[in-house]
Amino acid sequence: MQQNQSQNPMAVEPVPKLMARIGLPIVLSMILQAAYNVVDSAYLARMATGGETALTALCLAFPVQLFMVAVSIGTGVGTNALLAQPLAWLFSLSATTHTMCVDCMRIVSLGFLFAGLCIAFQGVFQALECGVESLIISLCRQVVFVLPPVWLLTRFVTGPENVSLVWWPLALGEVVTLMVALVLYNKRAKKRFAFS
């Protein structure tokens, strides 16, 4: 067990090096995806005739597209979690680590449906030109409702039998963020009806 941990780069490499090697490609991929949407919108907006209509169509289709992508990703990750449970033994995990791994996958997978809906709401707000609301949802689901509770739980949870408590903010954060998204959407809808 000790030998496996010392050979694992995640256990021995410095965090900045790991972030550059693992995180940088992911960030670049996300930037490219965002740039594609920006460039696509810019081209449509510059069309001599029909550009405004095409851009409106794109903005209305984008949330639906995001929802379908989110459902696909959630299904893929959920399938991954289901397949990984029996395959976790291939990594020569101890019985305790295997149990933690399976618990983590089961609990985190519960949040995928809510994550898809949150991502769809982000797209809806972007289509409605409500960038602040979209940013709030992103911050809630990736930072506010996840990092502080996980940090707090890691300070107080002791013993491998209680580690599953640390995974719950990852799933419940999506649920709470969805509630925030619904409140923001209702407020935005009331403002729109008030001005109509």
N, C-alpha and C positions, 0 to 999 in steps of 0.2 A: 504494500500500500504506500509506504513512504517513498519507495523507488519510483512508483507511478507518478506521485505528486511532484517529485523533483524533476521528472522528465517533461511534465506538462508545462508548456510555455506560459499558459495563463497563470500558473502558480509562481513562476520564477522571474519572468521578464518584468521590467519596470512598466508601470501603468501608462506613462506618456508614449512609450514605444508601442505598446499594445494598441492604444487608441489610434495612433498614426497608421499602424498596419491593418487593423481591423475596421476601425470606425471611419477613416478617411474615404475608402472606396464606397462605403454606404452613403456617406454625406454627398459625395460627388454624384452618385447615382440619383439621389433625391433632387439635387440641384439640376441635373440634366432633365429629369422628369418635369420639374417646375418650369425650366427654361423652354421646354417643348411647348407647354401650354401658353406661356407668355408670347413666344414667337408666333404660334398658331393664331392667337388672338390679335396680335399686331398685324399679321398678314390679312386677316379677315377684315379688320377695321379699315385697312387702306384700299380695299377693293373699290373700284370706281363706281360700280352700281351693285346694290344688294349687300354691301358690306355690313351695314348696320343690322340688317335682318339676319345675316349669317352669324354675326357675333352674338346677337340675342339668342339665336337657336343653339349656338355652342354653349352659352352660359346656362341655358335651361337644361341642356342635355348633360352637362358636366356633373351635376350632383347625382344623376341617375347612374352615370358611368362610374363615379366614385363609389357609389353604393354597391354596384355589381363587382367592382374590383375588391372592395372591402369584404364582401361575402365570399368571393373566391379565395382571397388570402386567408380569411378566417377558417374556411373549409379546409384549405391546404394545411394550415398550422394545426387545426384540430385533428386532421387525419395523421399528421406528423406525430402529434402527441399520443394518439391511440396506438400507432405503430411503434412508437419509441418505447412504450411501456414494456412490451415483451422483449424488445431489442436492447433495452438498457443493460441486460446481463452481458452483452457482447463486449462491454467496456470494462469488464472485470471490476465492477463496483462492489463494494462491501454491501452487506445486507442493509445496513443503516443508510448508506448513500443511495442505494437503489430505491428504498422506501421514500426517501426525501425527494428524489427525482420524479417518481411516479406521482406523489402528492402535489408537487409543483406543477406538473403538466396538467393534472386534473383540475386544479383550482384555477390556474391562469386561463385554461381553455374556456371556463365559464364566462369570461369577459369578452370573448371574441364577437358574439352577436351584438353586444352593446358597443363595442369598439367600431363595428361596421356602421351602426346607426350614428355614432358620434362623428365619424369621418364623413358620412353623408350630410350631416348637418353643417359641417365645415364647408362643404361644397355648396350647399344651399345658401349659406351666408355670403360666400364669395360671389355667387351668381346674383345675389341681391345687393351687391356692393356694400356689404357690411363686414369689412375686414377686421374690425376690432372684435366683433363677436366670434369670428372664425379663430382669431388668435387666442381669445379667452378659452375656447373649447380645447384648442391644442395645448395650452399651458395647463389647463385643469387635468387633462387625461395623461399628460406626459410628465408633469412636474408636481403641481399642487396637491393632488389627491393620491399621489403614488410615493414620491421621494420622502416627504416628512414622515408619513406613517411607517414606511419600511425602515427608515433610519431609527425612529423611536422604538419600533418593535425589536430591532436587532440589539438595542441597548438593554432590553428587559427580558427577552426570551432566553431561557436557558435550557439546555438539554435537547438532544436530537428529536425527542418525542413531541416537542413544542414548536419546532421550526416551521411546521405548516402554517402557523399563524402569520409568518412573515410574507407568505404568498398571497394572502387575502387582499391586501390593498391593491395588488395588480389587477384583480378582477373587479373588486368593489369600486375602485377608482373610475372605471368605465361606466358603471351604473350611476354613480353620483354625477359624473360629467354629463351623462345623457339627461339627467334631471335639470342640470344647469342649462343645457342646450334647449330644452323644452321651454324653460322660463324665459330665456333670451328670445326665442322664436315668438312666444306669445306677446312679449313686450313689443317686439318689432312689428308684429301683425296689428296690434292695437294702434301703434303710431301710424301705420299705413292707412288703416281704416279711418282714423281721426282726420287725416289730411285729404281723404277722398271726397 
